[in-house]
């Protein structure tokens, strides 16, 4: 019953923007911190951004700070990642993660983001 479905990925030119969405169901979304991770081919998965359960606290990897913004709409059980000024180094599969007290977590299948001229 638990489901996280990412969408919004695609091909974009350097300097362009994309907004990723993650729709959640099957658990109490508002009690979970939400995070976005990414993984490039041959590389380990890295944390990109996180947001607390009610949206009051956000955090970002140094590589994306100032360019990416994480947000959530608990009424719609959805978390977003607005990505601006995209760079080729941002190319990766982006994954949505729900985390409850660092004890229980759920993962989506991922959505591919390709930044290329």
N, C-alpha and C positions, 0 to 999 in steps of 0.2 A: 504493500500500500504506500510506503514511503517513496517519493519520487522528487527528483530535482532535474529540471530540464533547462539547459542553456540554449540561448538563441542569440542572433545578432552578429555572429562572426561573418567573415568574408574577406575579400581582397580589397585593399585600400592603398592609395599612394602615400609615400612619406609625407608627413605634415597633415594628413587627413585625420578624420575622426570616425569612431564607431561607438555605438552603445550596446553593450551586452546586457542581456536579461537572464535571470534564473527564476523560473516558476517552481514553487515548492508545494507539496501536498503530502498528506498522510502523517503529519506530526505537528506539534504546536510551534509554529514558525516563530512567533513573537518571543519565545523563551530561548532561542538559539542565537548565538553570535553567527554571523555569516562572513565568509571569506572567499576571495578569488585567488586561485593559484594558476600558474601556467607552466607548461613543459614544452621545451623545444626538442626536436629530434636529437637523440643521443645525449640529452642533458637531464639532470635531475629536476624534479618538480620544485618550484619556488613559490613562496608566498608573495602575492602582489599587493593585496589590500584586505583590510578587515573592518568590520563594523559591529558594534555592540548590539545587544538584542533589541533595544529600542532606539538605536541610531544616534545615541549621544556621544559616542567615542569612535573615532576612525583612526586607522593607521595605514601607512603605505611603505612599500619598499623604496629605498633611496633612488632606484633607477626610474621610478615612475612618479615620484612626488612632484607635484606641481602640474602634471599632465593628466593624471587619472583621478577620478572622483568616484567613490563608492557611496551608494545610498540604498535605502530600502523603503518599501511600502508594506507595512505589516497588515494593513487592511486587504491587500491583494496578494499577500504571501509571496512577494517578489523582491529580489535584490538586483541592483543594477551596477554596472561599471561603465562610466562614461570615460572614453579614451580619446584624448586630444593630442595633436602634434605627434602622431604616431611615427615611429622609427623602425627601420628594418629589424633591429634587435628585439622588437616587440613581437615578432613572428613566433607563434606558439599555439598549442592547444590550450584554451582557457577553461578551467574547471571551477565549478561552484561547490562550496563546502559549507555544511551546517554543523556547528559545534555546540554541544551542551556541556558546559563545565569541564571541558577537556577530558570528558569521560565517554561521551557518545558522539559519533559523527556520521554524516551521510555525504555521499558524493554524487555529482552528476556525471554524465558521459563526456562532456566537454564540447566546445565549439572552436573551430579553427579560425585563427586570425592570421592573415598573410599581409605583410606590409612590403610592397615592392613597386618599383617604377615600371 
